[in-house]
Amino acid sequence: MIHQYRNNGYNIVLDVNSGAVHVVDDLCYDAIAKLTEGQEPDPATLEDPQTEEALVEALKDRYEASEIREAWEDICELAQQGRLFTEDVYEPVLAQVKERKTVVKALCLHIAHDCNLACRYCFAEEGEYHGRRALMSYEVGRKALDFLIASSGNRRNLEVDFFGGEPLMNWQVVKDLVAYGREQEKLHDKHFRFTVTTNGVLLNDEIQDFINREMDNVVLSLDGRREINDRMRPFRNGKGSYDLIVPKFQKLADSRNQERYYVRGTFTRNNLDFSNDVLHFADLGFKQMSIEPVVGDETDPYAIREEDLPKICEEYDRLAKIMLEREKEGKGFNFFHFMIDLEGGPCLSKRLSGCGSGTEYLAVTPWGDLYPCHQFVGKEEFLMGNVDEGITRPEIADEFRGCNVYTKEKCRNCFAKFYCSGGCMANSYNFHGTIQDAYDIGCEMQRKRVECAIMMKAALADAAAGEEQA
């Protein structure tokens, strides 16, 4: 499968199955486009003289015949090297991936089904998750960690995210569970990587010091410019939260040497110019950031609609170009959705199935119920078990294990499938009533982000090559 596009002056050709990226001139770009019309060529027959002559005939009005033949030879060489027109080696081993024994390696602990903000787009209903306000007890949390250890097989590194609502509203239990986890590490030869996601309202020096000692990562919730953040993330009395939390976040990010954290925002129809919010983060001194598109029903006034996609794609293009400029100026920063590994990347199962929700990753409610992930919490049809009995409905895990980019028709022929791994199953369920579909608006944004990320890799490589020649 071949995907071609032009971005920021670069002609980019992606060989989807191998992951090879080629930056080519106009002739080569047009030649590959002509060769892939209708059906992609078989590498074994690509060197057929008839193919060469047909290519010369098709492009002779724009290019010299000798140049077309030279481009054709280069294309044939790339195909011989397994970097162009490659076969799909993943689908034939799909059965093995589906049958693999998965172990639970990560838990999202809903340490607090309560919150001190009233974010207007919150899928957790200000922390209630379609149910009741509650704080997780130490006993339930301890059982959750015991369940994780017992279900993790030979895997040593385990991940626990303290989530909410607002986790800092149950801070003592967070500290006690971290202490318990550290004790269990020694007994079971495990290592816990703890993360906390916070709105920062209750953040202080004592909490910051503890986070820096014990948390491998921290997610800081902030939506961008003051007026944008305060419109969507107010206190329950309507007052904005920006002025209170920004200085705390800046201090925390600096105390972590601008590493192992993310400032994480959400953009809505109210700020389709969200690149300005990303740049606002950068101007505040943050180096690690992400702004996610809101996911909401079309009846929600803030929800992104299909007609918003052209503007959103323009914003991603604009942001990518500005990030390249800032990188050249020594003012670079990381934007989560543009971080892409073209040389290594995720393992095979991750490429095909994604985040591992329902199999490797589970969410735990304050009273100990187990769900496939935090976005399924409160949907009783996805209740998998509890921390006392373990997984009592393994058929749910089997359903999630069987969901991949080849079982979803929308994914099968999508060039971005090995980067997004089929997208969010919760979004698919919320919009289509099944995890075997895809959230269409989200897919369009994901494809644009992948294109921008690859272009940036090409531009940075181009700049590095120029420096070496100089």
N, C-alpha and C positions, 0 to 999 in steps of 0.2 A: 504494500500500500504506500502510495506517494502522496504527500501533501506539499503544495507549493503556495507561496504567498510573497508579497512584497511589503516591506516595512522599513521606514526610515532610510530609504535608499539602498537597502539590501535585497537581493533576490535570494530567497531561501527555499531550499528543497529538503524536506524531511522524509527519510525512508523510515516509515513507522515501525516496521517489524524489527529492524536492526537498531533503530534509534540514531542512525547516522544523520548528521546535519551537514549540508553542503551549501556554501555561499558561492553563487555562480554568476557569470556574466549573462547579458540578455540573450545571447545566442543559445547558450547551454540551457537556460531557463525555458526558452521557447521550444527547443528541441525535445526536452523531457516532457513538456506539456503535450507536444504533438505525438510522442511515442505512447503516452498514457491515455490518449483519446479512445473512448470506448472500453478497451480492456488493456490492462498493463501487460507489457511484453514478457515473455518467458525468457529469463536470462540465457537459457540454453540455445534459443533461436535468435537472440537479439543481434548477433553478428552476421546474420543472413544478408548477403549482398542486396537482396530485394528490399530489405528493411532500410538499408543505407540509401538506396536510390529513391525510395518513396519519401524519405526524410528530406533529401536534397530537393526533390520536386516540390514538396510542401512549403519549403522555406526559401526557395531561390529568389523570390521577389524582394526579400528583406536582407539576405546575406549572400556572400560569395560561396560558390559551391565548395571550394577548397576549405573554407573555414567551417562549413557545415560538416564536411567529412572529418575534419580534425576534432570537432566537438563530439561527433558520433563515436570516434575511437576512444575519447576520454570517458564517455558514458559506458561504453562496453567494458573498459578497464575497471571502472567502479563496480559494475555488476559482477565481474569476475572475482573481485575482491570481497564480495558479500556486503557491499555498502550501498547498493542501489537495487531496487526491484527484488528485494529478498523475500523468501518464503516465510510464512507464519509458522514458527516453531513452537508457539505457545499452545494453540488449540489442541494439537495432538497429545499433549501431556496433561490436558485439563482434568481428566479423570483421576490422575494421580494426585493432583493438587486438591481436588474435592474430597478425596478419601484420606488425606493426611490427618494424623491425630493432632488436634489443636489443644493447646493448654491455655488456661487463663493467665495472662501476664500483666493485666492492668485493670484497675478499678477506679471509677469516678465516685468518690464518696460524697453524697449529698449531705454534707455536715450540717447544713442549715436550710430548711425550707422556710426561710424568712429573709427579708431584705429591708434595708433602711433607705432604699431609693424606690422610685415608682416609674421605672423606665417604660415608656409608652409602647415599645415593640416587644417587650419581654415575653418569650415563649413560655417562661416558667410562671407567669402570672404573679409577678412580684414575689416569687419564691414559693408559691403555693402548689404549683405543678398539678393543677386540676384536683387538688385534695385539700389538705389542711396544713396550717403552719405547724412546724415542729423542728426541734433540734435533735440531732443524733446524739444518743447517749454514748458514753465511753464503752459500755458493754456491747452495744451493737457494732460499734466501730472495731472493737477488738475481735469480735467474731468475724467481721468482714476481712480483716487482715489474716486471721487464721484460715478462712476459706480460700483466700488468694494463695497462701503458702501451700495449702493442701492440694490445690488445683493446678499448680504451676509446673508439675513434673520436674524435669531436670533443669528448667530455666532458672538461672541465678538472678538476673536483673529483673526486678518487678517495679511497676509504676503505680503510684497512687496520686490522684488529683483531688485535692480538697476543694469542693465545688458548692454552689448554692443555687438560688439565694446568695447570701453574703456569708462566706465562711468565717470571717472575723467576728461575727456575732456569736460564734460558739468556739472562741479561741482556746479556752482551756482544754477542751476535748481534742482540738487539733494538736496541741502540745503533748498531751498525754498519749495520743495515738502514735505520734512520731517517736516518743520515748519507748513505747511498747514495740514498735517496729524495729528500732535499733537493737533491743534485747533479742528479738526473734532472729535477726540477721545472724547473730553468733551461733544460735542453736541449730539453725537449718541451712547454713551456708548460702544465705540469700543476701541480696543488696536492694534496698528500697530507694527508688528515685521519687522523691516527693515534689509535688507541684501545688501551688495555691493560686486560685483565680479570685481577684478581689476588686471591689470598686474603690477601695482606698479610704473610705470615710473614717474608719476606725484605725487606720494605720498610724503607728507612733514609733518612737525609737526602739522600744523594747521588742515590738513585733518585727520591726525591720531587722534588728540584730538576730532574732531567731530565724527569720526567713533566710538571711544570708548564711547562717550556719547550717541549716537543715534542708533547704529547698533547692533542688536542682534547677528548677525553673519557676518563674512567677509571671502570671498574666495580669496585666493592669488594664482595667476597663475604662476607656475614655474615647469619646467619639470625634474629637478634633477641635475645631475652633470653639470659642466660648459660646457663641450664640447657637451653634449646632448642637453641642453637647448638652447645654442647659435646656434646649427645647425638648430633647428626647430622654434625658437622664436627670430629671429633677428629684428633689426630695418630695415626700408626700404632701408637704404644704405648698408645693409648686416652686419653691426656691431652687435655683440652679446649684449644681455640685462642682462646677469647674474650678472656681477660685479656691475651694477647700482642698481639692485632691491633687491638682497639678503640681504645686510645690512638693507635696509628699512623694509623688511619682518621680519627679526629677531627682530628688534626694536619694530615693531607693535605687534608681537606675545608675546614678553615679557611684553609689556605694557598692554596686556589683560590677564596676568597671565597664559599664555599658554592655554587659554580656549576660546571658542566661535569664533573659526576661523578654516579654513582648508587651508593648502598648497595643491594645487590641480594641479597635473601634468598629462601629456598624454604620454604614451609610444607607440612606433611605431616599425617597423621592424629594425630600426636603434639601438634600445636598448631593445632587447628581454631579456637582463639581467637586467630588470627593478628593481629587488629586490635591486640592488646596488644603484639605485636612491632613493628608499625609505629609505635605510639605510643612504644615504648621507643626506637626510632631517633630520633624527634623529641625525646624527653627527653634523649638524648645530645648533641643539638645539630645533628643532620643535617637538611638541608633538602630533599634530593633522594633519593627512595627508591622501592624496588619490592620487593614480596614476591610471588613467583610460586608457583602451585600445583605441587606435585611431580607428575610424570607417571611412573607405574609400573604394572607388571602387578598384577592383583588379588591375586596370590599374595604380593606384597610386603607385609609387615605395616604399612609406613608409607604405602602407596598410598591415594589418595583413592578412595572408592567412591560409588556413586549415593546411598546412604542418608546420606552426609555433606553433600549439597548444601543441604538446608534450613538447617543450621547455618552453612555457608559463606556463604550468601546473607544471613543475619542479620548475620554479621560485616561484610560489605561495607556493609550499611545502617548499622550502628553506626559504622563508620569514617567514612563520608561525613558523618554528623551531627556527629561529634566534630571532624572537619576544619573544618566550617563554624563551629563554636563557636570553635575556635582561631584561625581567620581573623579573626573579629570581635574577638578579644582581641589581635590583632597578633602571634600566634604561629603563623602559617600555614606550611605546608610542601607540597611537591609529592609526590603519589603517582602513579607512572607510569600505572597503569591507570585513573585518574580524569582524566587529562589528555586533553581532547578539543577539537578545533577545530570549532565549529559554523558558522563563517563562511567558512573557507578549506578546510582539510583537504587530503588527498593528491590527487595528480593522478588522472586517469581510470584509467590502467593500474593504479595502486596500489589504487584502490578495488575493482577487479575481481579482481586477481591476488595482491595481498599483497606479501610481503617481497622478491620477485625471486630467490628461491633457484633455482639451476639455470640461471638466465639472466643476471641482472645481478650476482648475488652467488654466490661459490664459496668452498669451503674447500680449503686446501692442507695436506697431511700433511707430516711432517718429511722424507720422502723425495721430495716433490714431486708426489704424486698429487692429482688434482682431483676433488672431490665437490660435489654441489649445495649442501650446507651442512654445518656441523659435526656435526649430528645424523645425517647419513647416512654419515659417515666410518666405514670398516670394513665397510660393506655393499657387497660387490664388484659386485652388480648395478647399483649407481649410480656406479661408477667411470667418470668422463667423459673422462679423459686425464691428462696430466702437464705439468709446466712446460717440459719439453724439446720435446715435440711439440704442445703445445696441446690443444684439445678434439678427441679422436679419435672420440668417440661423440656426434655432434650430435643424434642422435635422442632422447637423454635430455633435452637442453635443449628440444627441440620438445615433449616430453611435458609438461614443467613449464610451458612457455609456453602450452600449451593448457588449463591447469588454472585455472579461475576460478569465481566464485560462481554462474555460470549452468550450468556443467557438473556442479556438485555439487547433487544433488537436495535435500539437507538445507539448503543455503544459499539456494536460489532463493526460498523463501518466508519467509526469516528476516529480521526487522526489523533485525538488527545486521550484515547482510552487508556493508554499505559501510563499516563501522567495523573489522571484523576481517578483511575481504577473503578470507574462506574459511578462516581459521585456519591452523594449522601443518600443512604437508604431511607432515612427518616423523611427527608424532603420528598423522595419518591412516594413514600406511603401517604404523606400529608396531601399531596396533589393528585395522586392517582389511585390510592387505596391498595397499593401493592409495592413491595420493595423491589420488584423486578422491572421497574420502569425508571425513568429519569426526569428530574425537574428541568424542563426545557429552557427556561430563562437562565437558570444556573449554568446549564451546559454552554450556552452562547457566551456567557461571561468567562467560563473556564477556558474555552477555546481561544478567546482573545488573550487571556493572561498567559497561556502557554506560548502563543505566537510572540508576545512581547518579551517573555523571558528568554526564548531562544534568540531573538534578535539582539537582546542585550549581551548575551554570551558571544555572539558573532562580533558585535561592535567592540567589546572589550578585548577579544582575541586580535582583532584588527589593529586596535590601538597598541597592544603589546608588541605585535610584529613590527609596527612602525617604529617603536622605540628601539627595538633591537637593531633595525637597519640604520637608524640614526646614530 
